[in-house]
Amino acid sequence: MTQAPAPIQVHVPSTTQPEDFFQLLKPRVMSLVVFTAATGLVVAPGSINPLVAAIAILCIAIGAGAAGALNMAIEGETDALMRRTRGRPVAAGRLKRNDAVAFGIVLSVFSVMLLGMNTNWFAAGLLAMTIVYYAVFYTMMLKRRTPQNIVIGGAAGAFPPVIGWAAATGSAPWQAWLLFLIIFLWTPPHSWALALYSAGDYAKAGIPMMPVARGAKSTRLQILIYSMIFVPVAIAPGFVGMGGMIYKVVSIVGGLAFLALAARLWRSRAGDAPDKAEAVGREAALYDVRAEAKPARNLFAFSILYLMALFAALLVESFVVPGT
C-alpha cells in the first residue's frame, strides 16, 4: 500500500518587527508615566542617589509598558474594530497575542523585582498592584461592564507619582496622594472629551464609554462637573507647601483656561452627531474632527498640556527653588 505523501510545510515569514514590541509599551502613555513618577520622586523630601533614582524611574517606565502590553494582548480583537487603535501590533496581526502576553509578564516581573531590590519593596508592591489593576481589574473586568470604567480604572494612571515618592522615601504620605488625586480627577474629563468624538468607534467595539451609554449631553455635563472639582484640587499644591509662586500661576491660569474650555464644551453640540470623517493615521484620528466636535478636541488636547505644565512647575521649583 502506497503511503500518502506528507503535507508540504509552507513557512510563512513573520511580519513582526522590533518596533512592534516597542509599540506594545504604549510609549506616549509611558512618557506621561515617567514624567509624573519622576516628579513624585524629586519633590519627595530627602535625597536619593541619582543612579538609584534613574533605575527606579526606568523600572516604573517598564512596569507601565508591561501593563500596556498586557492591555493590548487582551484587547487585540477590540482594538481592531476601532479607527484609533486598529494599527496596534496585536490588532493589526503583526504580533501574536501569546507573544504579547509573555512579553508583558516578563517585563512585569522584571520591573517589580528590580524596583524592590533597587529601592524598597513598598514601592515595588505599589508598582505590582498598578500593573494588575490596569491589566486585570480595568481591562478585563471594568472596561466592558460600566460607563464609569474610566473613572475607576483611572486610578492605574494616577499611581506613578505615588510610586516615585515611595521609591525615594519608602512611604506614601498625603502629599503623594494629592498628586494621585490630581491625575485621578483629570482622567474623566480628558478621556470623555476624546470619547465624545470617538463614540462611534467605542459603540462598534461594544465598549460602554459614557457618550455611548448615557449620551453626549450627559457626558458634556459630567465633564463640566468633574472639571469644576479637578481644577481646585490641581491648584491645591500651591497652597499646602508643595508648590511655590510658579506653580500657583501655572495652576490658576491653566485651571481657568481648562474651566473655560469645559464650559464651552458643555454649551456645544459635540458628540450629538456621529463623526463621519475618515481620518488617516493615528494623529488624524485624534485631532481631525468635524467642526461641532472641536470643543471636545480642544479640551482633550489642552488637558494634556495642563497636566504636563502642573508637574513641570513642581519639578522646576524643586530644582530652582530648593525647599519648595
N, C-alpha and C positions, 0 to 999 in steps of 0.2 A: 504494500500500500504506500503510495507516494505521499510524503508529508507535505502539508501546505507550507509555502514559504512564509517566513516570519515577516510581520508587517515592517515596512520601512520606517525607521525613526527619523522624522524631519526635525532638525534643530532650528528652533525659532530664536533668533538673536534677541537678547534683552534690549529694551529701549531705555532702561534706567541709566541715568547719568548722575555723577556726584552732586550736581546741583539739585537733583530731586530730593536727596537726603537733607540738604541744607534747607530747601523749601519746607520740608516736614517740620522744621523747628519754628515755623511762623516768625521769620526774622523781624518783621515790623512790630509784632506784638512783643517779641523778645527785647527789642531796643527800648521800649517803654518800661518793661520789667527791669532791665538793667539800670535805667536812669532812676527809677523810683527806689529800687533797692539800694543803689549807691547813695542816694540822698538819705535814706534811713540810717545807713551805716556811718555816713560822715557827720550828720547832725547829732548822733548819739553822743552822750558825754564820755569823756575819757579819750584815750588814744588806742590805736591798733596798728600793728606792724603793717607797713604798706604792702608787703608781699602777701601776708595773711589776708589783708583786705582784698587784694586783687584776686586771690584764689577763691575767696568767699563769693565775690560778685560773679566770677566765672561759674561757680557751682550753681548759683541761683539762676543764671542765664541758661545753663544746660538743663536744669530742672524744669524751667519754663518751656524750653524747647522739647523736652521729653513729653510734657503734658500736651503740647501742641501736636506732636507726632501721634500720640495715642488718640487724641481727638480726631485727627484726620483719618486714622485707620478705622475707627468706629463709624465715622460719618461719611465714608467714601461714597456710598450709593446716594446719600442725601446731597452731598456736595456736587455730584454730577448733574443734579437737577437744577442747580442754581447758577445763574449767569456769573455771579460774583465769585463763585468758588469752583466752577467746573474745570478750571485749569490746574487745580492742585494735583500733586503726583498720583495719589491713590485714585481720586475721582477720574482723572484722565487715563488711567490704566498704565501709567509709566512705571508704577511701583506696586508690588503685590501687598495686599493687606497684611498678611502674616509677617512680611519683612518690616513693614512699618511698626507693627506691634512689638516685634523683637527689638527693633531699634529703640523704640520708646522705653521699653522695660530696662534695657541695658543702660541707657542714659539716666533713667530714674535712679537705679541702684547706685550707679557710679557717682552721680551728683550728691545724693544724700549721704553716702558713706564718706566721700571726700570732704564734704562740708562739716560733718561731725568730727572727723579726725583733725581737720584744719582749725576749726573754731570751737564749737561746743555742740552737744547733742540736742540741746533745746532748739537751736536754730535748725539743725538737721531734721528734727521732728516736725517743725513747722513747715519745712520745705516738702517733706514726705506727705504731710496732711494736705498741702495745697495741690500737689500732683494728683492725689487720689480724689480730692474734692472736685477738681476740674474734669478729670478723665472719667470718673465713675458717677459721682453724685450729680454733677451738672449734665455732662454729655449723655450718659446712659439713662438717668432717672428723671431729670427735670425738664430737659430741653423740649421734649415732645409732649409733656403732660400738663404744663401750666403756662399761661401767658406771663406769669411772674418769674419765668425761668431766668431771665437776665438779671432780675433784682436779687434773687437768692444766689444764683451762680456767680454774680459779680464779685462775691467775696474772694473768689480764687485770684482775681486780678488785683485785689486790694492788699493781699498779704505781702508782696515783695518788700515794701519799706519796713514792715514789722520784722521780717526775716533778716533784713540788713541790720536793723537795730539790735536784734538778738545776737547776730553774729559778732557784733562789736562789744556787746556788754553781757551777754548771757541772760538777758531779761527783756521783757516787753512791757514797759510802763505805759501810763495813759497817753503820754506824748506820741508813742509809736502807734497807738490805736487811733489817735486823732488823724494821723496820716492815712491809716487804713480807712477811716470813715470818709475822708475826702474822696478817695478813689471809689469807694463803695457807692456813695451818693452821686458821684459823677457818672457812673456807668449807665443807669437807666436813661437819662436824657440823651446821652451820647449814642447809645445803642438804638433807642427808639427813633431818634431822628433819622438814622440810617434805615431803619425798618420801614419808616413811612414811605420812602421812595424805592424800597425793595420788597414791598409786601407781596407782590406777585410771585417773586421767587420763593419766599417763605411759604406761601399758600401752596405752590406747586410741590414743594418738598414736604408738606404736611407738618410744618413747624408752627405752633400757635403763638407766634410773636404778637405783641399787643395790638398792632394795627389789624392783624388777621382775625384775632379772637374778639376784640372789643370795638374795632372800627377806628378810623382815622381821627374823628372828632374827640373821642375819649382819650386817645393816645396823645393828642396835642395838649389836652388839658392836663394830663398826668405829667407830661414833660415840663409844663409850666410849674406845677406844684413841686415836683422834685427839684427843679432849678431854684425855686424860692427857698427850699430847705438847704440845698447844696451850697449856694453862694455864701451865706453866713458862716457855715462850717469851714469853707475854704478860706475865709478871712480870719477865722479864729486864731490860727497860729501867730498872727501878728500882734495879738493882744494877750497872749498867755506866756510870753517869754521865749517862744520858739523862733519867731521871725522879727526882724527889725523894720526900719523905715522902707527899705527896698521892697520887702515882702508886703508891707501894708499897701504901698502904692500899686504894686502889680496886682495884688488880690482884689483890691477895691475897684480899681479902674477896669480890670478884666472882668470882675464879677458883675459890674454894672452893664458892661457890653454883653455878657452872657445872658443876663436877665432881659435885656432889650431884644436880643435875638430870639429868646424863648417866647417872649410876649408877641413878637412879630409872627413867629411860627404858630402860636395859638390862634391868632386872628386870621391866619391864612387858610387856604384850602388844600394844603399839602397832604397827599395821601388819599384825597377824596376820590380821585380817578386813578386807575392803574397806569403806571408809567409804561408806555408802549415803545419807547425808544430802544432800539437795538444797539447797545453800546459795544464797542470793540476794545478788548483788553481789560485788565483789572482796574486800572486807573479810571478808564472811561466809565466802567460800571459803577464806580463810586461817585464820580463827580459830574458826569454828563447826564443831566436830568431835564425834564420839562420845566417850563417857567413856573408853574404852580408849585413844583416841588423844591424850588431854590431856597426858600426859607429853611426847610429841613436840612438841605445840603449845607447851607451856611452855618447852621448851628453845629452840625456834625463836625465840619472842618474846624470851626473856631474852638470847639470843646477840646480838641486835641492840643491846639496851640495854648489854650488857657491852662490845662493841666501841666503841660511841659513848663510853662512860664512860672507856675507856682513852685514846682520843685526846683527849677533852676534858680529862683530867687533864694530859696533856702540854702542851696549849695553855694551860691556866690557869697552870701552873708557868712557862711561858715568859714570860708577861706579869707574873705576880705575883712570881715568884722568878727574876729575870734571872740567866742563867749556869747554870741547872739543866740 
